[in-house]
Amino acid sequence: MPKDDNRIRFFSVAEVADCLGVSTRTIRRSIRSGDLAAHKFWGVVRISEPNLRSFVDAHRSYEESSTKDARKQRRKEAKIDPGNTTRGE
């Protein structure tokens, strides 16, 4: 049978977990919370390639370095602030 390039590809929970380097439990939790869309065919859960791509895009870290810099600056300011009550002293 010739391969149809227009077919939607589906992945199992285990395949998605392996691809993302997380546990199957994490993937199932994301599905349950509605964060990752999934389909259930005859009792078998599958994630479509477009849904997986959307999930990955939604969790992309766009400005990773500037976000880290901002976090470092906030921590630095929190340590300097004499009125800071979050240090546990």
N, C-alpha and C positions, 0 to 999 in steps of 0.2 A: 504494500500500500504506500503510495507516495506521501511524503511529508507535506502537510498544508501549513504554510507560514502564517496563515491568518488564525490558526487555532489558539485558543486561550490556554496557557500553560497553568497547571495547578500543582501545588506542592503540599506535602504532608506537614504536619506540625513538627515532626522530627527533622525533616529537610530544612525547614525555615529556621529551627533552633540551631542546627548545625551551621547553616549559612551565616547566621548572626552571632554565633559563638555564645549562645545562652542555653539555658535548660528548656526542655519541653514545657515544664511548669510555668516558666516565664512567658512563653508564647501563649499558652492556654489562658493565663491571667490577663494578657493583653487582649485576647479575643473576648473573654468574659466582660472586661471593662468597656468594650466597644472601641478600644484604641486601634485594634487590628481587625479589619473585616474578614470574615471567613464564611465558607459555605459548607453545608452539611448535606451530603449525598448518601442516601441509604445508610445513615448512621456513621458515615465516615467524614471527618472534618478535613477540609482542604482550603488552602489559601491561594487565590489567583495571583498570577504575576503582577497584574496592574494594582491589586490591593497591597501586595508586598512592596512594590515600588512607592506607592503613596505613603505607606507606613514609614519606610526608610527616609523618604524626603521630608516627612513631618518631623523626624527626629534628627535632622541634620544640624550640626553645630556650625552656623554660618560665620560668626565672628569669634572663634574660639580664643584666639590670643588676646583680643581686646577685652573679652569677657573675663578672662583670667586676670588681666591687668586691673580691671575694675574691682574684682573680688579682693585682690591683694591690697589695693588702695583702701577699700572699706575696712579690711582687717587692721591695716596700719592705723587708720584714723580711730578705730575702736580701741586700740591699745593705748593711744595717746590721750584720749578723752578722759579727763579726771572724773567726770560724772558718769562714766560707764559702769553700769551695775551688772553687766552680763558676764563679768570675768570670774564671778564666784568668790570674790573676796569679802 
